[in-house]
Amino acid sequence: MTHASARPQVHETAVYTHGHHESVLRSHSWRTAANSAAYLLGELRPGLDVLDVGCGPGTITADLAALVAPGRVTAVDAAGDVLEKARATAAERGLENVEFAVADVHALDFPDDSFDVVHAHQVLQHVGDPVRALREMRRVCRPGGVVAARDSDYGSFVWYPERPVLDGWLDLYHRVARANGGEPDAGRRLFAWARRAGFTDITTTASAWSFSTPGERAWWSGLWADRTTASSYADLAVEGGHATRAELEEISAAWREWGTQEDASFVVPHGEILCRVS
């Protein structure tokens, strides 16, 4: 059995566009297995060992750990600082079957065939080589297990009422994310990436987040208004020459105005893949 530490180390070339500003973690901490990994839940049962790649603040991780206990969940992220929040989430829920580590999905430091389920939510859109990442996820998954990935597709986002400034926001986000080495329209590409990674038994599905109640609109518009001016995304947009601070302020104000509209709604489509390992 080959251990990953003996393999050539290949590190991602992409820069994580969002960073871990409070406005980003506000969004990530809202995520649960129910609203972000429903397509995977039918594969889970007590006793399975799970690898959660790109775990962020650990809210999905904690749900997975509760579902597979006494099985183990290993949660990894490229950013060590966010793992402290993930550890706190697990501790708050009294979970003792989770462990955390810093890792690069392109070169996972685990032996072959280590896990029954390898899961990644909103990860492949941010990595330098999603096909290589999927190959690594496959390598550490046991035969008969599944590799699962879900990613949003920015080009498919829809909202009402339409706002030209928000059209500009979407164009700007595409430019910033791609300049950082990522692919914001990852959802539509998951199946192709999985095939290129060598998977042959692939189930594709799609699902969406929808924000339309007053509370949902305020939350979604508020976090994007803040993210547009105060997060790493804002810095990267300016430093990369994609936007000025004044333009970001205009986009932020448009987000807040949109969020006050009583008939406003926003839909975030996602692509999903379940890849059976033979």
SVG drawing of the C-alpha trace seen along z (x, -y; Angstrom):
<svg xmlns="http://www.w3.org/2000/svg" viewBox="-43 -55 52 58">
<polyline fill="none" stroke="black" stroke-width="0.4" points="0.0,0.0 1.5,-3.3 1.4,-6.2 0.9,-9.7 3.9,-11.1 6.1,-9.1 4.4,-10.6 5.6,-13.8 4.1,-16.7 1.9,-18.8 0.4,-21.9 -2.6,-23.8 -1.9,-26.9 -5.2,-28.5 -5.8,-31.2 -8.9,-30.8 -10.9,-33.7 -13.2,-34.2 -10.7,-33.9 -12.2,-33.5 -13.6,-36.9 -16.6,-36.9 -18.9,-37.5 -17.6,-34.3 -17.8,-32.2 -21.3,-33.5 -22.3,-31.7 -20.2,-28.6 -21.5,-28.1 -25.1,-28.0 -24.4,-24.9 -25.6,-21.5 -25.6,-18.0 -29.3,-18.5 -29.0,-21.7 -25.6,-21.0 -25.1,-17.2 -28.6,-15.7 -27.5,-13.7 -24.9,-11.9 -27.0,-11.0 -28.4,-7.8 -24.9,-6.4 -24.1,-7.0 -24.6,-4.5 -23.1,-3.9 -19.5,-2.6 -18.3,-4.2 -15.0,-6.1 -15.4,-9.5 -12.9,-12.0 -14.3,-15.5 -12.2,-17.6 -12.3,-21.4 -14.3,-21.3 -14.2,-25.0 -15.9,-25.7 -17.1,-22.1 -20.9,-22.3 -21.3,-19.8 -18.5,-17.7 -20.3,-17.6 -23.5,-16.4 -21.6,-13.6 -19.9,-12.5 -23.2,-12.2 -24.6,-10.1 -21.7,-7.6 -20.8,-7.2 -19.1,-5.0 -17.3,-5.4 -14.6,-8.1 -14.6,-11.4 -11.3,-13.0 -11.8,-16.6 -9.1,-18.5 -8.7,-22.0 -5.9,-23.9 -6.3,-26.8 -5.2,-25.9 -6.9,-28.8 -10.4,-27.8 -9.8,-24.3 -10.0,-25.9 -13.6,-26.9 -14.2,-23.4 -12.8,-21.8 -15.0,-24.1 -18.1,-23.1 -17.4,-19.4 -16.7,-20.0 -19.9,-22.0 -21.8,-19.0 -20.0,-16.6 -18.6,-14.6 -15.6,-12.4 -15.3,-10.6 -13.8,-13.6 -10.2,-14.6 -8.8,-17.5 -5.7,-18.2 -4.3,-20.7 -4.1,-19.0 -3.7,-19.7 -6.3,-17.8 -3.9,-17.4 -1.6,-15.3 -3.5,-13.8 -1.3,-12.4 -3.3,-9.2 -2.7,-5.7 -4.6,-4.2 -8.0,-2.8 -8.3,-4.7 -12.0,-5.8 -15.4,-4.5 -16.6,-8.0 -14.6,-11.0 -16.6,-14.2 -15.9,-17.7 -18.4,-20.6 -17.7,-23.8 -14.0,-22.8 -13.3,-21.8 -14.2,-25.3 -11.3,-26.7 -8.5,-24.3 -5.7,-24.5 -6.3,-21.1 -9.8,-19.6 -9.1,-16.4 -5.9,-15.7 -7.9,-16.4 -10.5,-13.9 -7.9,-11.3 -6.4,-11.8 -9.9,-11.5 -10.4,-8.3 -7.0,-6.9 -7.8,-7.2 -11.3,-5.8 -11.9,-2.0 -13.3,0.2 -17.1,0.1 -16.9,-3.4 -18.0,-6.7 -16.3,-10.0 -18.9,-12.8 -18.6,-16.4 -21.0,-19.3 -20.2,-22.7 -22.2,-25.7 -22.3,-27.1 -22.1,-30.9 -23.0,-31.3 -26.4,-29.6 -27.2,-32.0 -30.6,-33.7 -32.2,-36.5 -35.2,-38.8 -35.6,-41.8 -32.8,-42.2 -30.2,-44.8 -27.5,-45.8 -25.0,-46.4 -25.5,-42.8 -24.9,-41.6 -21.6,-43.5 -21.0,-41.7 -21.3,-38.3 -19.0,-39.3 -16.5,-40.6 -16.6,-37.5 -15.9,-35.3 -12.9,-37.4 -11.5,-37.5 -12.0,-33.7 -10.4,-32.7 -7.5,-35.0 -6.9,-33.2 -6.8,-29.8 -10.3,-28.6 -13.4,-27.8 -16.6,-29.4 -18.8,-27.5 -17.7,-24.2 -21.1,-22.7 -21.6,-22.0 -18.1,-20.6 -18.1,-18.0 -19.2,-15.1 -16.5,-15.8 -13.9,-16.2 -14.9,-12.9 -14.6,-11.1 -11.2,-12.6 -10.2,-11.4 -11.0,-7.8 -14.4,-7.3 -16.8,-5.2 -19.7,-4.7 -20.9,-8.3 -24.3,-9.5 -25.1,-13.1 -27.7,-15.2 -28.5,-18.9 -30.0,-20.9 -30.3,-24.5 -30.3,-26.9 -33.2,-29.4 -33.4,-32.6 -36.8,-34.5 -38.1,-35.1 -37.4,-38.4 -34.8,-36.8 -33.2,-34.9 -32.9,-37.9 -31.4,-40.0 -28.9,-37.3 -27.8,-36.6 -27.7,-40.2 -26.0,-41.3 -23.2,-38.7 -22.4,-39.5 -22.5,-43.2 -20.0,-42.8 -17.9,-40.3 -17.7,-42.7 -16.0,-45.3 -14.3,-43.7 -13.1,-40.1 -10.1,-38.7 -12.2,-38.7 -12.4,-42.5 -8.6,-42.8 -8.0,-40.4 -10.4,-42.3 -8.6,-45.6 -5.0,-44.3 -5.7,-42.4 -7.0,-45.5 -10.4,-44.0 -12.3,-46.8 -11.8,-49.9 -12.8,-50.4 -15.5,-52.8 -16.9,-50.2 -17.0,-47.6 -18.9,-50.1 -21.4,-50.5 -21.9,-46.7 -22.2,-46.4 -24.9,-49.1 -26.8,-47.4 -26.8,-44.1 -28.3,-45.9 -30.9,-47.7 -31.8,-44.4 -32.3,-42.7 -35.0,-45.2 -37.2,-44.3 -40.3,-42.3 -40.5,-40.2 -36.8,-39.5 -35.5,-35.9 -32.1,-34.4 -31.4,-30.8 -28.0,-29.2 -27.9,-26.0 -25.3,-23.2 -24.0,-20.2 -23.4,-17.0 -21.6,-13.8 -21.5,-10.4 -18.6,-8.3 -18.6,-4.6 -15.0,-3.3 -14.4,0.1"/>
</svg>
